[in-house]
Amino acid sequence: MNEASNGTYAILGDKVRKTFQRKTGEAVVALDDVSLEIRHGELTALVGPDGAGKTTLIRLVCGLMAPDGGSLKVLDVDVAHDPQQVQNRIGYMPQKFGLYEDLSVQENLDLYADLHGVTQAERDERYPRLMEMTALGPFTRRQAGRLSGGMKQKLGLACTLVRVPELLVLDEPTVGVDPLSRRELWEIVQQLVGEGLSVLMSTSYLDEAERCEQVIVLREGKLLASGPPADITKKAAGRSFLAKLPDGAPARHLQSQLLEDPHIVDAVPQAGQVRFVRADGYKTRQKREPELAGITTRKVPPRFEDGFMMLLDEFTRDNAPASASVAAPVALERADQVNGADKRTDKHAELGDDVVVEVNDLVRMFGQFAAVNHVSFEVRRREIFGLLGPNGAGKTTTFRMLCGLLPATSGALRVAGVDMHTARASARQRIGYVAQKFSLYGQLTVTENLEFFASAYGLHGQHRRERLDWAMSQFELTSLANLPSGQLPGGYKQRLAMAAALMHDPDILFLDEPTSGADPLARREFWHRITSLSDQGVTVIITTHFMEEAEYCDRAVIQDAGRILAQGTPAELRAHAKGAGKMATMEDAFIAIIEEARHENGQALQAAG
Amino acid sequence: MDHSPNRSDGKLRRTVALIVKESRQIIRDPSSIAIAVIMPTILILLFGYALSLDVKNVKVAVVLEDSSPTARDVASGFEMSPYFAPRYVMSMPYGEQLMRRGEVEGIIRFRSDFSSQLKRGAGEVQIVVNGIDANTARIIENYAQGVIGQWSQRRRAEGLPVAGAGPLVVQSRVWFNETGESRYFLVPGLIVLIMTLIGALLTALVVAREWERGTLEALFVTPVHADEILLGKIVPYFGLGVVGFALTVAAAEFLFEVPLRGSLWVLTFVSMLYLLVALGIGLVASSVTKSQFVASQVALIATLLPALMLSGFLFDIRSMPIALQYITYVLPARYFVTLLQTIFLAGDIWSVIVPNAAVLALMALIFMIVARVATQKKLA
């Protein structure tokens, strides 16, 4: 099949440029003279924070957009000149998979086979292979819309593989998928690469990038680095450390403190410890390090993520004036930390550690389907409590019941000491809720949004002014006060949504998938902020499909298919993954827990159904 | 690098694959079925039955103060009439009471001296009608006069004295037909609405949905061509439009017995022309806006509302303000309504059909070309 692509490169870009026009007339440079070389037969990852230009680059490669400058050759074809030829020869899975949800698995496959002109003989040979690879064999008659997220992803991939493409292009194929499906998808991709296929994929999971042969790092349309992941990892050589915490202490406090130090590039919880990366000039400050007193640190070999953070940090320092307002939330954050963490709101601090949310045997049916299936847990005051699970696990449904937005089919539900069956209104006074899609008024400015929510919660006079001031400073919105909220960058929208939900000083803050779609930088910044809120006495309940975010929680439950599979502290959860060694990740734990549950299900036969 | 040795063969196979895919989606998507089958059915029933300008089985109180055979003979005319459901009462006060309670719509009163006055040649029947709904009141009044008029005619033919004045008989005939003539123009006019719903609104929705769900993005990166994607949409929705057309014509002919004075093939031909125009508008709206909400608003405002208000379907164009009259010339529905009314009620009048059909054909061509230009395998 590859007779025409004798060149060394599957993709060759020279000073590729793409600019978009915003509605305001402002030009945004999505790709700024990016030059790149992607070799045949290799797996190449495209990484970078949101707005880096990953999707734009992929769409240019697929001929879905034309570059404004430079040249881009895909399979030795100038894609701007002859997009159809490129589209005949490559396979592409967009972020939304591109499946027809009301067609069955087989019908989706047949459609793409027809479009690619795959003969019956080729299908007879190819389909069994695809079915075996994706394990979709038993579901060929099921409508694509009724598949789980992971299965949809595999079907989307299978549709691009109805014939052997010369290049496979995947845009964030693993986002929002449970760890098990993510692992399976990876095995398929690696198998294909082993057979000589060239693959370009964008990803926000840095551990995936580490396993690729080549990595391209983009930020704000600029190429920061390209090469083998080891080259990027090397950037952090001798800079990575692990800090061991006293037993049981949540890692987030130390992490939070470390992030405040401008000489620390990155700090993340990892397996109950805190991993951090030092910048230049760190040593000279080592003597005055209250946060590390009594804590043992040891040098560890760097990983890809450390090198990646070094790259971004260098870029931020070089481009400080241009990108300060949007692109460097972590750096911004450090300047202004005194505000929250130490001045605890008296109201919350005085209260004890009693149970504020009590869920007992909660069930929610949608017709025959149990979205939430006999779920029980408790949340104590001032905890950060996580509901973890892949898309479709029942997290959002549980959440909506907790917030009184959806009645429960059966079971008991007490929030802030109030029975949600009988006194929803009085419970609502004491909770704040940030929905997955932030409920902001895009035409109103930041100030107007906050004023509206203050009025909606019935605040007035001195108290109202105080809360408005608090929100502005706590969430660092002052500089953007007069910007319509619809024009805020993503991270700021989230801050504003949180500020709005906290206007009435609630005891409990509910956050539904706040980090979904956010890049690693924005996610670190977000957790830093949550830690500070928790220190002020707010109980935080949060859902996420990023398993490793459980490390930030005091306690978490792992939910799948409506059921709770495990709950406890991060250490207790991690203990499920004994097989994966001492540094087992939360993802290992999740996979181990799912496998345990399946094993038990197998033994109990239909009893659990 | 030509993967398909026979290019036209691949083109056909891809187009057929897209048509099959779209047809499966239509069958499985409840909203397509709702717009293509349920809405036309509701419209047919609504316009055919509920929106009739005729009245039947009106409840009236018949006050027989005169119990002579003559009075009873006149009153029995109300019993025979399909328009009235009479109820005999003994006194006027009771009749008035029934009227106030809303149990009857009118009172037909025969005074105690009815038959004696009739003998003198000046018989009088009092008709009292509930005037709250002026329109209905008028109809009832006229029907009642009609009933009495019929009786008078019969009497006159027999050479006997007559009740009331002669001209009554004529009046009721002028205003109201005994059959529901309003259906004669409402039901054919429905073809415009149904073609517009399926052609413009439904098509705009389904194409925009593919943009929103990202399915087109995946489709673009295959050997498929833009014209194949377009054909894959036009053919199934054209088919669906034909079903809606057949449904309406069948309802017009068999359910409401609207006469079709022109020929069926001319009717079918011009309807297909209009369907192509509507499809073209739907395709352009969705390709340009790429959003279901905006595309459906555009289709609604640009096609459905004008088809209802400005096409001459409900309101006569000649009675509109001049400026509006000019606007109607750019509306394809105007030409189609003219064609429908001519073919149904007048016949194959070529001097009307040819120019109007030519305008529709030209519009269909223009919109199809614009749709082809607007459908590019590009995202931005």
Chai-1 contact restraints between the chains, C-beta under 6 A:
chainA,res_idxA,chainB,res_idxB,connection_type,confidence,min_distance_angstrom,max_distance_angstrom,comment,restraint_id
A,A4,B,M1,contact,1.0,0.0,6.0,A-B,restraint_1
A,R59,B,L379,contact,1.0,0.0,6.0,A-B,restraint_2
A,C62,B,V221,contact,1.0,0.0,6.0,A-B,restraint_3
A,L64,B,F220,contact,1.0,0.0,6.0,A-B,restraint_4
A,L64,B,L379,contact,1.0,0.0,6.0,A-B,restraint_5
A,M65,B,L379,contact,1.0,0.0,6.0,A-B,restraint_6
A,M65,B,A380,contact,1.0,0.0,6.0,A-B,restraint_7
A,Q87,B,V221,contact,1.0,0.0,6.0,A-B,restraint_8
A,N88,B,P223,contact,1.0,0.0,6.0,A-B,restraint_9
A,Y92,B,V221,contact,1.0,0.0,6.0,A-B,restraint_10
A,P94,B,G214,contact,1.0,0.0,6.0,A-B,restraint_11
A,P94,B,E217,contact,1.0,0.0,6.0,A-B,restraint_12
A,P94,B,A218,contact,1.0,0.0,6.0,A-B,restraint_13
A,K96,B,G214,contact,1.0,0.0,6.0,A-B,restraint_14
A,G98,B,G214,contact,1.0,0.0,6.0,A-B,restraint_15
A,G98,B,T215,contact,1.0,0.0,6.0,A-B,restraint_16
A,G98,B,E217,contact,1.0,0.0,6.0,A-B,restraint_17
A,G98,B,A218,contact,1.0,0.0,6.0,A-B,restraint_18
A,Y100,B,T215,contact,1.0,0.0,6.0,A-B,restraint_19
A,D102,B,Q25,contact,1.0,0.0,6.0,A-B,restraint_20
A,D102,B,R28,contact,1.0,0.0,6.0,A-B,restraint_21
A,D102,B,D29,contact,1.0,0.0,6.0,A-B,restraint_22
A,L103,B,R24,contact,1.0,0.0,6.0,A-B,restraint_23
A,L111,B,A17,contact,1.0,0.0,6.0,A-B,restraint_24
A,L111,B,K21,contact,1.0,0.0,6.0,A-B,restraint_25
A,D114,B,R13,contact,1.0,0.0,6.0,A-B,restraint_26
A,D114,B,A17,contact,1.0,0.0,6.0,A-B,restraint_27
A,L115,B,R14,contact,1.0,0.0,6.0,A-B,restraint_28
A,L115,B,A17,contact,1.0,0.0,6.0,A-B,restraint_29
A,L115,B,T222,contact,1.0,0.0,6.0,A-B,restraint_30
A,L115,B,V224,contact,1.0,0.0,6.0,A-B,restraint_31
A,G117,B,S4,contact,1.0,0.0,6.0,A-B,restraint_32
A,G117,B,G10,contact,1.0,0.0,6.0,A-B,restraint_33
